[in-house]
Amino acid sequence: MGFVCGVFLLLTLPALAWTKVVNDFSECEKYFLDRKPPTVLPDQNRYKRICQSPENNYEFATLYDIRKRIPVYSAYTYKICGTGSRGKKWVTEKDLDETSQALDKDYKTIEDSQKVHGYNRGHLFPVCHAESQSAKDATFTLTNIVPQNVQFNNFGWGQMELDVRSVMDQKCSPSVTYIVTGAVPSTNNLVNSKVNIPDYMWTAFCCIKDDRSVSMAHYGKNAMGEVPVPVSLEKLEEQLTIDYKVSFLVFGGKCYEDKPFTSKYLDYSTNLFKHYVDRLCGNRVIKTEQG
């Protein structure tokens, strides 16, 4: 997500994607570390597994909440940031009824009244992490999108995505990096009385390089004046267990080993965001405490 990385406001008519609602993630399990998905929330009538692609070749995986009409998380892999154009149209999920997903008109309502609501479209799998043109196009499904506060998206989350990409390039390349990004829904904050505006956003990455695991996570309130806070993977899972009210594992209980790097990056990332927010917001005090 972010102004640089993941938000692009298009007014073209939505099309149907080559995505597929599946009973399990076996068809797109390659996007999970050790082919094991993050915790799948238990109500299958509410939470739908989707293998995502604009063509007949899956590019990432999503767990989608048809009641809140936003994704719980999207999972994908990263090796390099590929060249290519951005997606040209928003697409909807052909295997879901219109009453079970967000539609383009719902987000146009947000965009048409942005000065009042202050939200735009935020990608979970951002364009700037996509390697191929097919993957970039695939990110423009509305089942990969949540309403995100414009300032949080553009000035915090988007910068974090670029910073994390740089860290992955330095610490993980040429190994494959596994990334999961999600949203924690609000109780009753809605667009058009239908689409949930999430309270919090989260993301984590993991790679195995030279027999060492490298991981990092961020968690942030989806609101003006907030930035995503760097946390350890363990800390993120503790918080998500509280948020989702179920024991939550992002990478199947793995990728905790790289303590020195995590500690060093926490300090680096916290200082970077404090400097970034201070520069953009004219020295306003913004809460960035961890925990």
C-alpha positions in Angstrom: 0.0 0.0 0.0 1.0 3.6 0.1 1.1 6.5 -2.3 4.3 5.3 -3.8 3.8 1.6 -3.4 0.3 0.3 -3.4 -2.6 2.8 -4.0 -3.8 3.7 -7.4 -7.2 5.2 -7.9 -8.7 4.1 -11.2 -12.1 4.7 -12.5 -12.3 1.9 -15.0 -15.1 -0.6 -14.7 -14.3 -3.7 -12.7 -13.8 -7.0 -14.4 -13.9 -10.6 -13.2 -10.6 -12.2 -12.1 -9.2 -15.7 -12.8 -9.3 -16.1 -9.0 -10.8 -19.2 -7.4 -12.5 -19.8 -4.1 -11.1 -23.1 -2.8 -11.8 -25.5 0.1 -8.1 -25.4 1.1 -5.0 -23.6 -0.1 -3.3 -26.6 -1.7 -3.5 -25.1 -5.2 -1.6 -22.0 -4.1 0.3 -23.4 -1.1 3.7 -22.4 -2.6 3.1 -18.9 -1.2 3.4 -20.1 2.4 6.5 -21.0 4.2 6.9 -24.8 4.2 3.5 -24.7 2.3 1.7 -24.1 5.6 -0.7 -21.2 5.6 -1.2 -18.8 8.5 -3.9 -19.6 10.9 -7.2 -20.0 9.1 -10.1 -18.6 11.1 -12.5 -21.4 11.8 -15.9 -20.4 10.3 -15.7 -21.6 6.7 -19.1 -20.0 5.9 -17.6 -16.7 6.7 -13.9 -16.9 5.8 -13.2 -17.9 2.2 -9.8 -19.2 0.9 -8.9 -17.6 -2.5 -6.1 -18.5 -4.9 -5.5 -15.2 -6.8 -4.6 -14.5 -10.4 -5.6 -12.3 -13.3 -4.8 -15.2 -15.6 -4.9 -19.0 -15.1 -1.7 -18.9 -13.0 -2.0 -18.3 -9.3 0.1 -15.3 -8.0 -0.8 -15.2 -4.3 -3.4 -16.4 -1.7 -6.0 -14.6 0.3 -8.2 -15.4 3.3 -11.3 -13.3 2.8 -14.0 -12.3 5.3 -17.3 -12.2 3.4 -19.2 -10.7 6.4 -16.8 -7.7 6.8 -16.1 -7.7 3.0 -12.3 -7.2 3.5 -9.4 -9.7 3.4 -8.1 -11.1 6.7 -4.7 -11.5 5.0 -2.9 -12.0 1.7 0.2 -14.1 1.4 2.8 -13.9 -1.3 6.5 -14.4 -2.1 9.2 -11.9 -3.0 12.5 -12.3 -4.8 12.9 -9.0 -6.7 10.8 -6.1 -7.6 10.0 -6.5 -11.3 9.5 -3.9 -14.0 6.2 -3.4 -15.7 3.1 -1.3 -15.7 0.6 -1.0 -12.9 -2.7 -2.7 -13.0 -5.2 -1.1 -15.4 -8.5 -2.2 -13.9 -10.0 -3.3 -10.6 -11.5 -6.8 -10.6 -14.0 -8.6 -8.5 -14.1 -12.3 -7.4 -16.2 -14.4 -9.8 -16.8 -17.1 -7.2 -18.3 -14.7 -4.7 -21.8 -13.1 -4.8 -21.9 -9.3 -5.0 -23.4 -9.3 -1.5 -20.3 -11.1 -0.2 -17.6 -8.8 -1.4 -16.7 -5.2 -1.7 -17.5 -3.7 -5.1 -15.8 -0.9 -7.1 -18.7 1.4 -6.4 -18.1 1.1 -2.7 -14.6 2.4 -3.0 -15.7 5.1 -5.4 -18.0 6.3 -2.7 -14.9 6.7 -0.5 -12.9 8.5 -3.2 -15.7 10.8 -4.1 -15.9 12.0 -0.5 -12.3 11.7 0.4 -12.2 15.1 2.1 -14.8 13.9 4.5 -13.8 10.3 5.1 -10.1 10.4 4.5 -9.7 6.9 3.2 -8.5 5.3 -0.1 -7.8 1.8 -1.4 -5.0 0.0 0.3 -3.3 -3.1 -1.1 -2.3 -6.0 1.2 -0.1 -7.4 -1.5 1.4 -4.2 -2.8 2.4 -3.6 -6.4 6.0 -2.6 -5.4 6.6 -6.2 -4.1 5.3 -7.9 -7.3 7.9 -9.5 -9.6 6.0 -10.1 -12.8 3.4 -8.2 -14.8 0.9 -10.9 -14.0 1.5 -10.5 -10.3 1.2 -6.7 -10.5 -2.1 -7.1 -12.3 -3.3 -9.7 -9.8 -2.9 -7.2 -6.9 -5.8 -5.2 -8.4 -8.5 -7.5 -7.2 -10.8 -5.9 -4.7 -10.4 -9.0 -2.4 -6.8 -7.7 -1.9 -8.0 -4.3 -0.8 -9.1 -2.6 2.4 -10.2 1.0 3.1 -7.1 2.6 4.5 -6.6 6.0 6.1 -5.0 8.2 3.4 -2.3 9.7 5.7 -1.5 6.4 7.3 -1.4 4.8 3.9 0.7 7.4 2.1 3.0 8.6 4.8 3.6 5.6 6.9 2.6 2.3 5.5 3.8 2.9 2.0 7.2 4.1 3.2 7.4 1.0 5.4 6.7 -1.3 2.4 9.6 0.3 0.5 11.9 0.1 3.5 11.0 -3.6 4.0 11.7 -4.3 0.4 15.2 -2.8 0.8 15.7 -5.0 3.9 14.6 -8.1 2.0 16.9 -7.3 -0.9 19.8 -6.9 1.5 19.1 -9.7 4.0 17.2 -12.3 2.0 18.2 -12.2 -1.7 18.5 -14.5 -3.6 16.4 -16.6 -1.3 12.6 -16.5 -1.5 10.9 -14.3 1.1 7.5 -15.2 2.4 5.2 -12.3 3.3 1.8 -12.2 4.9 -0.1 -8.9 5.3 -3.5 -8.5 7.0 -6.1 -6.3 8.5 -8.0 -6.4 11.9 -11.6 -5.4 11.3 -13.3 -2.7 13.4 -16.4 -3.4 15.3 -18.8 -1.2 13.3 -16.9 1.3 11.1 -18.3 0.8 7.6 -18.4 2.2 4.1 -21.8 2.3 2.5 -23.0 0.4 5.6 -21.3 -2.7 4.1 -17.5 -2.6 3.8 -15.6 -2.7 7.1 -12.8 -0.1 7.7 -10.2 -2.0 9.6 -8.9 -0.8 13.0 -5.3 -2.1 12.5 -3.0 -3.3 9.8 -0.2 -5.8 10.1 2.5 -7.5 8.0 5.4 -9.9 8.5 8.1 -11.4 6.3 10.3 -14.5 6.7 13.2 -15.9 4.7 15.8 -18.6 5.2 19.3 -17.7 4.1 22.5 -19.5 4.9 20.6 -21.7 7.4 19.4 -18.7 9.3 15.9 -17.4 9.5 15.3 -13.6 9.1 11.9 -12.2 10.1 10.4 -8.8 10.8 6.9 -7.6 11.5 4.9 -4.3 11.7 1.6 -3.4 13.3 -0.2 -0.1 13.1 -3.5 1.6 13.7 -5.4 2.6 10.6 -5.8 6.2 11.5 -4.5 9.7 10.8 -1.3 10.5 12.6 -0.3 6.9 13.0 2.7 4.9 11.6 3.3 1.2 11.5 5.4 0.1 14.5 8.2 -2.5 14.0 7.7 -5.5 16.3 9.1 -9.0 16.6 7.2 -11.9 14.9 6.4 -13.3 18.4 5.0 -10.0 19.5 2.8 -9.7 16.4 1.4 -13.2 16.9 0.6 -12.4 20.5 -1.3 -9.4 19.4 -3.1 -11.2 16.6 -4.1 -13.9 19.0 -5.9 -11.2 21.0 -7.4 -9.5 18.0 -8.7 -12.6 16.3 -9.5 -14.5 19.5 -7.8 -17.6 18.3 -4.2 -18.8 18.7 -2.6 -17.2 15.6 0.6 -18.3 13.8 1.9 -16.4 10.8 4.5 -18.9 9.6 3.4 -22.1 11.2 5.4 -21.5 14.4 8.7 -20.9 12.6 11.1 -18.1 11.7 11.8 -16.9 15.3 15.6 -17.7 15.3 17.2 -14.5 14.1 17.2 -12.5 17.3 20.2 -10.3 16.7 19.0 -9.0 13.3 15.4 -8.4 14.6 16.7 -6.4 17.6 19.0 -4.3 15.4 16.3 -3.7 12.8 13.7 -2.7 15.5 16.0 0.1 16.6 16.8 1.1 13.0 13.2 1.1 11.8 11.8 2.9 14.8 14.3 5.7 14.4 13.7 5.9 10.7 9.9 6.2 11.2 10.3 8.9 13.9 12.5 10.9 11.5 10.1 10.4 8.6 7.0 11.3 10.5 8.7 14.3 12.0 9.8 15.6 8.6 6.3 15.1 7.0 4.2 16.3 9.9 6.1 19.3 11.0 7.4 18.0 14.4 3.9 16.9 15.6 4.2 14.3 18.3 2.9 11.0 17.1 2.7 7.9 19.2 5.2 5.2 18.0 5.6 3.1 21.2 6.1 -0.6 20.7 3.9 -3.1 22.3 
